[in-house]
Amino acid sequence: MQYMLLIYSAEQDWARLSDEERNAIVREYFALNDELQEKGAYVAGAPLQPTAAATTVRIRGGEHVTTDGPFAETKEQLGGYFLIDVDSPEEAFEWAARIPAARYGSIEVRPVLPVPAEVPAG
């Protein structure tokens, strides 16, 4: 089963870290990525640009509306993700606990709803 591991942390906390501290954390992410691949659990993953680079799209009253920034004001922002394929929720939780941001932010573990390759004829 596939699980999305959504990585949340406060962008301003990351910005306050020294280059040395950030580089050490990035090395942890690369090591985790390598281990996920070695175990055959890795499907995809990537960091995201800061929320200042985000644009939110909505349709309101039939009008296409875009606004700068994320969809909501929060203390923690979505900073990246891993998409993994593992045998159980417990295994997904174990991987999530190893993500460096779990120590200073939070990791949302969400099962991916499978979508059929073809839409059934109705």
N, C-alpha and C positions, 0 to 999 in steps of 0.2 A: 504494500500500500504506500502511496506517496503522501508525504507530509510537507507542508510549507512551514519553515522555521523563520518567522518574521522578527527581525532584530530591531528593537527600539532602544534608543538612548537619547540623552539630552545633547543636542549639537553643541551648545555652549560649553558643556563639560569637556567634550573632545577638544574643542578649540583651546581650552586652558592647559591641556597637557603639553609637556615639552616635546620636542621632536624625538628625543630618545625614548620617552614613554610611548608615544604614538607608534614609533617604529617597532618597539617590542610587542605591542598588541597586534600590529599588522603581521609580524612574523608568526604569532600564535594562530591567526586566521589562516595563513598559508599552510601551516602544519596541519591544522584541522581539515582544511580542504584536501590536502594530500592523503590524509588518513581515510576520509570519506571515500575518496576515489579508490584507494587500495582495497577497502572493504566492499566495494561495489555498491555503495549506498548513495553516491553522489549522482544527482541528475542535472542540477544547475545551481548557480549562485552568483551573486554580484553585490557590490556595494552600490548605493545610490548617491547621486549628487545631493548637496544640501537642499533643504526645503526652499531656500531662496531661488533655486533653479526650477522649482515646481510651478505648474500651471494647473488649475482645477477647471474642469469643463462641466457645465450643467445645462440642461434644457429647462427653462422656466417660462410658462405661458407660451410655449411654442418657439421661444427665442433661444438662440445659442448664446450662452454667457460664459466667458472665460475670466478667471481672476488669478492674479499672481499668488503663489504660495500654496501650502497644503490645504486639504479639505477642512481642517478643523484646527483650532488653537489647542495645543496640548503641551504638557511639560516634556514629554518624550516624543521623538520623531522616528518614523520608519527610516532606518538607515541602510538596510540591505536585507538579504534573504539567502537561505539555502533551500533548495528543493531536494528532498531525499526520498529514497525508496527503501523502506525497511519492513520487517515482518510484524511489528506490533507498535502500539502507542508508547509502550514503556521504552522501547528502543529509541523511538523518536525523542522522548523526554531525556533519555541519557545523552543523545547527541546535542540536544538543545542546551543542556547544562554545561556542556564543554565549550560553548560559544563564549568568547571573551566578554562580550557585552552583558552576559547573564550576571556578571559580578557588579556592574554599575548601572545597568538598565534592565530590560526585560526581554524575554523571548516568547513570542506567541507561537504555539504549536497548533497547526490547524490541518486536519485531513483534507486532501484534495478530492473533490468530487469528480470521479471519472466521467468523461464526456465521450459518447460513442463517436467513432470516426464518421459514421453516416447517420443522418437523421432518418428515423423510421418513416415510411410512407404513411400518410394519414388519410 
